[in-house]
Amino acid sequence: MAHPEQEPDAPAPRPPGAIRLGRLAGADIYVTSSWFLIAALLTVVMAAPIEAAQPGLGAWKYVGGFAFAVLLYLSVLLHEVSHAVMARRYGHPVHAITLHFLGGMTSVEGEARSPRQEFFIAVVGPITSLVVGFVSLLVYRVAPDGVISVALQGLVGTNLLVGLLNLVPGLPLDGGRVMKSIVWAVSGNAHTGTLVAAWCGRLAAVAAMLWPFVQERLVGWTTTPADYLIAFVVAMFLWTGATAAMSSARLRRKLPSLVGRQLARRTLAVPADLPLAEAVRRAQEAQAGGLVTVTTDGRPSGLVSEAVLLATPEERRPWVPVSSVSRTLGEGLSLPADIAGEDLIVAISRRPADEYLLLEDDGSIYGVLATADVDQAFRAAH
């Protein structure tokens, strides 16, 4: 099946304290400093079973433990790459994949446009982990005893666990996005889907926090101080992720009220060499809230900055051209007149400015959109 061609994505901003490893599936790959902490922990934890499986390795058992940590996070990377590939299949740019203490994160631009997209972008990650787990299990059954057998056993357990836990139906887990897609499909409302999945995420956080108190009674596992620490970290991750999803959903509910055409100011086109005082007089006469400079053949060339205009003393305005207070229309400063909602927010976030020129499909000027007007409309939205 053919898919729309995508322009190469711009390099993603480097996460604080992260190391860039390269680029894969159209995304920059980063490893945060917290990964080295979990890698060191895994190195120590795996040293004992490696020594037991192949005695006499000495310090090499720690090398084997670190190799396992790298191998494990390569499987986590596969999980995240599957999200990236599916997202790009649906036309969403993917800027970065970051590996960190608790796993990984894929930065996808924009929200899924349908429950179907949401479902497949989310579910492909856990499926990938489960496939890696089952493949590792098949290889483990025929592998010779020793370091390789220990590593494969670890990959089986961790990938099956990651796959199953990620299917828990609560945000920010992949299963939460699956839950969102189902509620969205049934209710017809993505906002409702997010809120339901976020509340499920909070319930999962509470369950994770309580697990150490009941695990010995339910499954016979002796509770240790480390169990309480891990439960606290996981619960905080789930709770904060679910809360952030709720906040995002409430913000996104306001986005449909942001319509470029409705927020645009009436605009007057003037020659670039026209004295500023005359341009202001004409704008007041036409009751225009924006000024655009045009070339001799009528093409827009610059956008007058309201802030710079107001900062120009009135006694100087007859002697300076409009071009002296205008900004050249570079990439991102001209937007389609029909832009609205999330597309509008993304556009002004990519290219921050005080004003933007709205153009019709035929290139004619519709009006000027001021960021201040967008902010005011957003605050006023219920």
C-alpha positions as CSV (number, residue, x, y, z in Angstrom):
1,M,0.0,0.0,0.0
2,A,1.5,3.4,-1.0
3,H,1.8,6.1,1.6
4,P,2.3,9.8,1.2
5,E,5.9,10.8,0.9
6,Q,7.3,12.7,3.9
7,E,9.9,15.4,4.1
8,P,12.8,14.5,6.3
9,D,12.0,15.5,9.8
10,A,14.0,18.3,11.5
11,P,16.4,17.1,14.2
12,A,14.7,16.7,17.5
13,P,15.7,18.9,20.5
14,R,18.2,16.9,22.6
15,P,16.7,15.8,25.9
16,P,18.6,17.2,28.9
17,G,21.5,14.9,29.8
18,A,20.9,12.6,26.8
19,I,23.4,11.1,24.3
20,R,22.4,10.9,20.7
21,L,23.2,7.4,19.3
22,G,22.1,8.0,15.7
23,R,18.9,7.8,13.6
24,L,16.5,5.0,13.0
25,A,13.0,4.8,11.4
26,G,13.2,8.5,10.7
27,A,13.8,9.4,14.4
28,D,16.8,10.5,16.4
29,I,17.8,7.9,19.0
30,Y,18.7,9.1,22.5
31,V,19.9,7.5,25.7
32,T,19.4,9.4,28.9
33,S,21.9,9.4,31.8
34,S,19.3,7.4,33.9
35,W,19.8,4.5,31.5
36,F,23.4,4.0,32.8
37,L,22.0,3.6,36.3
38,I,19.7,0.8,35.3
39,A,22.5,-0.7,33.1
40,A,24.8,-0.7,36.1
41,L,22.1,-2.3,38.2
42,L,21.4,-5.0,35.6
43,T,25.1,-5.7,35.3
44,V,25.4,-6.4,39.0
45,V,22.1,-8.4,39.2
46,M,23.0,-10.6,36.1
47,A,26.6,-11.3,37.3
48,A,25.4,-13.9,39.8
49,P,23.4,-16.1,37.4
50,I,26.1,-15.8,34.8
51,E,28.7,-17.0,37.3
52,A,26.4,-19.9,38.3
53,A,25.9,-20.9,34.7
54,Q,29.6,-20.6,33.7
55,P,31.9,-20.6,36.7
56,G,35.4,-19.1,36.6
57,L,34.6,-16.1,34.4
58,G,35.9,-13.6,37.0
59,A,35.4,-10.0,36.0
60,W,34.0,-11.1,32.7
61,K,30.7,-12.0,34.4
62,Y,30.2,-8.2,34.7
63,V,31.0,-7.7,31.0
64,G,28.3,-10.3,30.3
65,G,25.9,-8.6,32.6
66,F,26.4,-5.3,30.8
67,A,26.0,-7.0,27.5
68,F,22.7,-8.3,28.7
69,A,21.6,-4.8,29.7
70,V,22.5,-3.5,26.2
71,L,20.7,-6.5,24.6
72,L,17.6,-5.9,26.7
73,Y,17.4,-2.2,25.7
74,L,17.8,-3.2,22.1
75,S,14.6,-5.1,22.5
76,V,13.0,-2.0,24.1
77,L,14.3,0.0,21.1
78,L,12.5,-2.5,18.8
79,H,9.3,-1.9,20.8
80,E,9.6,1.9,20.3
81,V,10.7,1.6,16.7
82,S,7.5,-0.3,16.0
83,H,5.5,2.6,17.3
84,A,7.5,5.0,15.1
85,V,7.1,2.9,12.0
86,M,3.3,2.7,12.5
87,A,3.0,6.4,13.3
88,R,4.9,7.3,10.1
89,R,2.7,4.9,8.2
90,Y,-0.3,7.1,9.2
91,G,1.6,10.3,8.2
92,H,2.7,11.4,11.6
93,P,6.3,12.8,11.8
94,V,8.4,11.0,14.5
95,H,11.1,13.2,16.0
96,A,12.9,11.1,18.6
97,I,13.0,7.8,20.5
98,T,14.5,8.1,24.0
99,L,15.6,5.2,26.1
100,H,15.5,5.9,29.8
101,F,15.3,4.3,33.3
102,L,11.8,2.9,32.9
103,G,12.0,1.9,29.2
104,G,11.5,4.1,26.2
105,M,9.4,6.9,24.8
106,T,8.6,7.8,21.1
107,S,7.9,11.4,20.3
108,V,5.2,11.5,17.7
109,E,3.9,14.8,16.4
110,G,0.2,15.2,16.4
111,E,-2.7,13.1,17.7
112,A,-4.2,10.1,15.9
113,R,-7.0,11.2,13.6
114,S,-9.2,8.1,14.2
115,P,-9.7,5.3,16.7
116,R,-8.2,2.9,14.2
117,Q,-4.9,4.9,14.0
118,E,-4.8,5.2,17.8
119,F,-5.3,1.5,18.2
120,F,-2.7,0.3,15.8
121,I,0.0,2.8,16.8
122,A,-0.5,1.8,20.4
123,V,-0.9,-2.0,20.2
124,V,2.1,-2.6,17.8
125,G,4.5,-1.9,20.7
126,P,3.3,-4.6,23.1
127,I,2.9,-7.1,20.2
128,T,6.5,-6.5,19.3
129,S,7.7,-7.1,22.8
130,L,5.6,-10.3,23.0
131,V,7.0,-11.5,19.7
132,V,10.6,-10.8,20.8
133,G,9.8,-12.8,24.0
134,F,8.4,-15.8,22.2
135,V,11.3,-15.8,19.6
136,S,13.8,-15.7,22.5
137,L,11.9,-18.6,24.1
138,L,12.2,-20.7,21.0
139,V,16.0,-19.9,20.7
140,Y,16.4,-20.6,24.4
141,R,15.1,-24.1,24.1
142,V,17.8,-25.1,21.6
143,A,20.7,-22.9,23.0
144,P,23.5,-24.5,24.9
145,D,23.8,-24.0,28.6
146,G,26.0,-21.0,29.7
147,V,26.0,-17.2,29.3
148,I,23.9,-17.3,26.1
149,S,21.2,-19.4,27.8
150,V,21.1,-17.0,30.8
151,A,20.7,-14.0,28.5
152,L,18.0,-15.6,26.5
153,Q,16.1,-16.6,29.6
154,G,16.3,-13.0,30.8
155,L,15.0,-11.7,27.4
156,V,12.1,-14.1,27.5
157,G,11.0,-13.0,31.0
158,T,11.5,-9.3,30.5
159,N,9.9,-9.0,27.1
160,L,6.9,-11.1,27.9
161,L,6.5,-9.0,31.1
162,V,6.9,-5.7,29.2
163,G,4.4,-6.8,26.6
164,L,1.8,-7.9,29.1
165,L,2.2,-4.9,31.4
166,N,2.0,-2.5,28.5
167,L,-1.4,-4.0,27.7
168,V,-2.8,-2.9,31.1
169,P,-5.7,-0.5,30.0
170,G,-4.5,2.7,31.6
171,L,-2.6,5.7,30.4
172,P,0.3,6.4,30.0
173,L,0.8,2.7,29.0
174,D,0.2,1.5,25.5
175,G,-2.8,-0.4,26.8
176,G,-4.3,2.9,27.9
177,R,-4.1,4.1,24.4
178,V,-5.8,0.9,23.3
179,M,-8.5,1.6,25.9
180,K,-8.8,5.2,24.6
181,S,-9.3,4.0,21.0
182,I,-12.1,1.6,22.1
183,V,-13.9,4.2,24.1
184,W,-13.4,6.7,21.3
185,A,-14.8,4.3,18.7
186,V,-17.9,3.6,20.9
187,S,-18.6,7.2,22.1
188,G,-17.3,9.0,19.0
189,N,-15.4,11.4,21.3
190,A,-11.5,11.2,21.6
191,H,-11.7,13.4,24.7
192,T,-13.9,10.9,26.5
193,G,-11.6,8.1,25.5
194,T,-8.6,9.9,27.0
195,L,-10.3,10.7,30.3
196,V,-11.5,7.1,30.8
197,A,-8.1,5.7,30.0
198,A,-6.4,8.2,32.3
199,W,-8.7,7.3,35.2
200,C,-7.8,3.6,34.5
201,G,-4.2,4.7,34.7
202,R,-4.7,6.2,38.1
203,L,-6.4,3.0,39.3
204,A,-3.4,1.1,38.0
205,A,-1.1,3.4,39.9
206,V,-3.0,2.7,43.1
207,A,-2.8,-1.0,42.4
208,A,0.9,-0.9,41.8
209,M,1.4,1.0,45.1
210,L,-0.6,-1.6,47.1
211,W,0.9,-4.6,45.4
212,P,3.8,-5.1,47.9
213,F,1.4,-5.2,50.8
214,V,-0.6,-8.2,49.3
215,Q,1.9,-10.0,47.1
216,E,3.0,-12.5,49.8
217,R,-0.6,-13.4,50.6
218,L,-1.6,-13.7,46.9
219,V,1.4,-15.3,45.2
220,G,3.6,-16.3,48.1
221,W,6.5,-13.9,47.3
222,T,8.4,-12.5,50.3
223,T,8.2,-8.7,50.3
224,T,11.5,-6.8,50.5
225,P,12.3,-3.1,50.9
226,A,13.2,-3.0,47.2
227,D,9.6,-4.1,46.3
228,Y,8.2,-1.0,48.0
229,L,10.7,1.2,46.3
230,I,9.9,-0.3,42.8
231,A,6.2,-0.1,43.5
232,F,6.5,3.6,44.5
233,V,8.5,4.4,41.3
234,V,6.1,2.6,39.1
235,A,3.0,4.1,40.8
236,M,4.4,7.6,40.5
237,F,5.2,7.0,36.8
238,L,1.6,5.8,36.2
239,W,0.0,8.5,38.3
240,T,1.9,11.5,36.8
241,G,1.4,10.1,33.2
242,A,-2.3,9.7,33.7
243,T,-2.6,13.1,35.3
244,A,-0.7,14.7,32.4
245,A,-3.0,12.9,29.9
246,M,-6.0,14.4,31.7
247,S,-4.6,17.9,31.6
248,S,-3.8,17.5,27.9
249,A,-7.3,16.2,27.1
250,R,-8.8,19.2,28.9
251,L,-6.6,21.6,26.9
252,R,-7.3,19.8,23.6
253,R,-11.0,20.2,24.3
254,K,-10.5,23.9,23.8
255,L,-8.7,23.6,20.5
256,P,-11.8,23.4,18.2
257,S,-12.7,26.9,19.2
258,L,-9.5,28.3,17.7
259,V,-10.3,29.0,14.1
260,G,-8.0,31.1,12.1
261,R,-10.6,32.9,10.0
262,Q,-12.6,33.9,13.1
263,L,-9.5,35.3,14.9
264,A,-7.9,37.1,12.0
265,R,-7.7,40.8,11.9
266,R,-8.8,42.9,8.9
267,T,-5.6,43.6,6.9
268,L,-4.5,46.4,4.6
269,A,-1.8,45.8,2.0
270,V,0.5,48.8,1.4
271,P,3.7,49.4,-0.6
272,A,6.9,48.7,1.3
273,D,8.2,52.3,0.7
274,L,5.1,54.0,1.9
275,P,5.7,56.3,4.9
276,L,4.6,54.7,8.1
277,A,2.4,57.6,9.1
278,E,0.5,57.3,5.9
279,A,0.1,53.5,6.3
280,V,-1.3,54.0,9.8
281,R,-3.7,56.6,8.6
282,R,-5.0,54.3,5.8
283,A,-5.3,51.4,8.2
284,Q,-7.3,53.5,10.7
285,E,-9.5,54.7,7.8
286,A,-10.1,51.1,6.7
287,Q,-10.5,49.9,10.3
288,A,-7.8,47.4,9.7
289,G,-5.9,45.7,12.5
290,G,-3.0,44.5,10.5
291,L,-0.6,45.8,7.8
292,V,1.1,43.8,5.1
293,T,3.7,45.1,2.6
294,V,3.4,44.0,-1.0
295,T,5.6,44.0,-4.0
296,T,4.8,46.0,-7.2
297,D,2.9,43.0,-8.6
298,G,0.8,42.7,-5.4
299,R,2.6,39.7,-3.8
300,P,2.9,39.9,0.1
301,S,6.5,40.5,1.1
302,G,6.5,41.6,4.8
303,L,4.3,41.6,7.9
304,V,4.3,44.8,10.0
305,S,5.0,44.1,13.6
306,E,2.5,45.8,15.8
307,A,4.9,46.0,18.7
308,V,7.6,47.7,16.6
309,L,5.1,50.1,15.1
310,L,3.8,51.2,18.5
311,A,7.4,51.6,19.7
312,T,8.1,54.0,16.8
313,P,7.5,57.7,17.9
314,E,4.8,59.4,16.0
315,E,7.1,62.3,15.0
316,R,9.4,59.8,13.2
317,R,6.6,58.0,11.4
318,P,6.4,60.4,8.4
319,W,10.1,59.8,7.7
320,V,10.4,56.0,7.9
321,P,9.0,53.5,5.4
322,V,6.7,50.7,6.4
323,S,9.4,48.2,5.5
324,S,11.4,49.4,8.5
325,V,8.9,48.0,11.0
326,S,8.0,44.9,8.9
327,R,9.2,41.3,9.1
328,T,10.1,39.5,5.9
329,L,7.7,36.7,5.3
330,G,9.8,33.7,5.9
331,E,8.9,30.0,6.2
332,G,6.1,29.5,8.7
333,L,4.9,33.1,8.9
334,S,2.3,32.5,6.1
335,L,-0.5,30.1,7.1
336,P,-3.6,28.8,5.3
337,A,-6.7,30.8,6.1
338,D,-8.6,27.7,7.0
339,I,-6.1,26.6,9.7
340,A,-7.7,25.7,13.0
341,G,-7.5,23.7,16.2
342,E,-4.4,21.6,16.8
343,D,-2.9,22.4,13.4
344,L,-3.0,26.1,14.4
345,I,-1.3,25.5,17.7
346,V,1.4,23.3,16.1
347,A,2.1,25.9,13.4
348,I,2.7,28.7,15.8
349,S,4.7,26.5,18.1
350,R,7.0,25.5,15.2
351,R,7.7,29.2,14.2
352,P,7.0,31.5,17.2
353,A,6.1,35.0,16.1
354,D,3.7,37.8,17.1
355,E,1.8,37.9,13.8
356,Y,1.1,35.5,11.0
357,L,-0.3,36.2,7.5
358,L,-3.4,34.1,6.5
359,L,-3.6,33.3,2.8
360,E,-6.4,31.9,0.7
361,D,-5.8,28.8,-1.5
362,D,-5.2,31.1,-4.5
363,G,-2.5,33.1,-2.6
364,S,-4.7,36.1,-1.9
365,I,-4.5,37.8,1.5
366,Y,-7.2,37.0,4.0
367,G,-5.9,38.7,7.1
368,V,-3.4,38.8,9.9
369,L,-3.5,36.4,12.9
370,A,-2.0,37.8,16.1
371,T,-0.6,35.3,18.7
372,A,-2.1,37.5,21.4
373,D,-5.6,37.0,19.9
374,V,-5.1,33.2,19.8
375,D,-4.0,33.3,23.5
376,Q,-7.0,35.3,24.5
377,A,-9.4,33.0,22.6
378,F,-7.8,30.0,24.3
379,R,-8.1,31.4,27.8
380,A,-11.7,32.3,27.1
381,A,-12.7,28.9,25.8
382,H,-14.6,26.6,28.2
